[in-house]
Structures are given as structure tokens and as C-alpha cells.
Amino acid sequence: MTLQFLLAFPLVLILFLAVIEFGFVLLVQQTISAAAQEGARVAARGAGAVDVLAAVNQVLSIHNLSISAATTDANVVIEQSNAATTTISGYPCTPVGPALPVTPVEDRVTVCVKLKPDGATSVWQGGTLPDLLAGWGFPLNLQVYTCSALAPHE
């Protein structure tokens, strides 16, 4: 009985930790997606980069995240069909999907967030995701979530 427990316990523990970590990662992914959608909605109304960033940060603030020009592990890219692309910070962020068409006029907002903090100017103001499986060979430190949202220009 003890041998069976010793063999089964590590597998059950890894499975349990994986379920918890997956839940946290899914929560952050949904938040990033909602932030990109809200940013695209605001951009479609003709707002500038400051207003789009404020809308994105309002959604991200639910989980104590904030993106600024000094952020080293997150970025917001604002694209409009007839205008120049605006990038908020220097963190590399490639929009997802095909190039924007000239007509109809559309706005795309892309939000990129690294899942582990990267220095003092991190997007993760109040901590970070627990990296429960790092000891088992599944670290989060290399994971970056990128989400793009399109909205027709009003």
C-alpha cells in the first residue's frame, strides 16, 4: 500500500498543480483578450493612443496589471488602416492576423504580456502567476500571450 502511494502521489500532485496553474493562466489570457477587445472598440471610435491605452489598462487593472511606456515585459500595438502604427513600449509585440485592408477602415489593438515579471518596471505590479510546475520542468518564464482584436472604424 505504501509503495502504491509513493508511486501515485507525484503524478496526482503534478496533475493537481497543473489544474490550478492552468486556471490562473486561462484567467490572465481571458483578461488580455478582453483588454484587446476594449482597446479596439475605443480605437474604432477615433480615440488616440492615450485613450486606447487607458481603456486597455482599465481592463487589465482588474488583475493589478498596467502597461506604460516604461514597461519591460508587455506592450500594446495600435494599428489603423489609414494611419501609422503606434507602439506603447519597447517590448517586442507582433500583431496576430493578416495585414489591415485599406478599405474598409479597421482598427486593430494587440496586447502582449509576458507571464513572468521582467525587472522593476514589470506589468505585474502586485505579484505574478504562481509557477507551480517550474520544478517539474514546465516553467512559465518563457511564455508570452499575444491577443489582437479588430473593430470596424466608426
Secondary structure, DSSP 4 states (H G I P E B T S, - for coil): -HHHHHHHHHHHHHHHHHHHHHHHHHHHHHHHHHHHHHHHHHHHTT--HHHHHHHHHHHHGGGTB---TT-SSEEEEEEETTS--EESSSS-----SSPPPSSS-EEEEEEEEESS--STT-SBTT-----TTGGGT--STT-EEEEEEEEE--
